[in-house]
Amino acid sequence: MKSITTPRRTAQETIRLGVIMNGVTGRMGANQHLARSIVAIREAGGIPAPGGRVIWPDPILVGRNERKLRALADEHGFERWSTDLGACLDDPADAIYFDALTTRLRPAAVRAAIAAGKHVYCEKPIAPDLATAVDLARAARTAGVKNGVVQDKLWLPGLLKLRRLLESGFCGRLLSVRLEFGYWVFPGTDSPPSQRPSWNYRREDGGGIFLDMYCHWQYVLEGLFGPIRSVVAVGATHVPERVDEEGRPYRATAEDAAYGILQLGRGVIAQVNSSWVTRVRRDDLLTIHVDGTEGSAVAGLRACRAQSRAETPVAIWNPDLPQTLDFREGWREVDADKDFDNAFKAQWELFLRHVALGEPFPWDFLQGARGVQLAQLAQRSWREGCVVEVPELTL
């Protein structure tokens, strides 16, 4: 058992926030949200607040599997866990509900939390369809509860470095963006086993790479480059047969790859490829290549490299001779000496400060609904074979 030492402090110095953490026995919930966020915040002594106070998250782990909950609680030295979500929502001592359930199960649990008056923070996508996502956003606003959606990639070190570079004007007028994401997810038919849960490949269970990844690309593209005006996309189910966690073959009913072209504000064009059936030969599992009149940049999960106009080599097209240029030369690493916190932990701290201190938190349910909107519009473009405009979404 890993014990956690609570720093000695008086009640006046501590702002306790009870957090109902539902679905944390899953991979993302256990690793990123519990261990690398809430546990890490506690091990650091909490979140500093004005007046010498400290925001102290106090989680209760919730799920359906008592054995897994008990093991997870023991691993991190927690005493509070429960299989009774209703009883947890009825407890006024816990102000926040966090949801890491599957997409299909999320809306009902989030509605129950809102009805109980809890502030709600949840994984994306907020819902399996736009109408439900907007309904949840309206319900939260009507109830007056604070709400937020995980948009972790905004705090990835590589994207933070890219943002600083863009804000400095290094690239000049932006021309285009090329976003490449993906890796080979084994189908489970032989060794090694699949790295993703089987529901990801079943549309009836909320699966599909459009819904999973376009919710990310919406906030990444708009956060870095401006509003998305239109989308044209094509999806594919390249591997139609897979094997689930119990070793049973099943037919994939959702797409495992998506290819899109999006028009952003100020004429910027973004090419977005997302795939769970590609073998990686690039710098990282996610790369964002930005071209501008004065320079270019390529950001991955952690690193960012740039090439200025002055450093750009003169390329000559001559397929009859071997290429003499090393196109990877002349790119300098940006902010290589800077350290950044875990992306999930960074957003958790902002949400906890939002609840405790009323500080701004723009990544709310409406913002999460915009991600679902883009995913649905991309699916519609694929289905109808046309360019689809992206209208402004309001409550």
Number of C-alpha atoms within 10 A of each C-alpha: 11 10 11 14 11 12 11 7 10 8 9 9 16 17 18 17 18 18 24 27 29 25 22 24 22 15 13 15 21 18 14 17 22 22 18 17 23 22 23 16 20 18 14 13 17 22 18 17 15 9 7 9 17 18 23 22 21 19 23 20 27 23 20 14 12 13 9 14 22 16 14 20 18 15 13 15 15 20 12 15 20 21 15 11 18 13 9 22 22 13 13 12 12 20 21 28 27 28 27 23 22 21 22 17 15 21 20 11 18 24 17 15 26 24 14 19 20 28 23 26 26 23 22 28 30 33 28 26 18 21 12 15 24 24 18 23 21 16 17 26 16 10 14 13 19 21 27 27 25 24 25 19 18 21 19 21 23 25 23 21 23 26 17 14 19 21 11 10 13 20 22 17 15 21 16 19 24 17 21 20 21 19 16 13 17 18 21 20 15 10 8 10 15 18 11 16 14 19 20 22 26 18 16 13 17 21 24 25 24 29 28 19 19 25 25 23 20 21 23 17 19 13 12 16 20 14 18 22 17 20 25 22 26 21 23 16 19 13 16 15 15 18 20 19 13 7 12 10 14 14 13 22 18 23 24 25 22 23 18 20 19 23 20 20 14 13 11 20 18 23 19 19 19 23 24 20 17 13 12 14 8 11 12 17 14 19 22 23 20 22 20 20 13 16 21 25 24 24 27 24 18 17 21 26 22 22 22 18 14 9 13 15 13 7 10 9 8 8 7 6 7 7 12 8 11 8 11 9 11 15 17 15 16 19 17 13 6 8 9 13 12 17 19 21 22 17 22 20 18 15 27 21 18 17 19 16 13 11 12 11 17 13 17 20 30 25 23 28 29 25 27 31 25 26 29 19 23 31 21 18 21 21 12 13 12 14 18 20 17 18 13 10 11 11 8
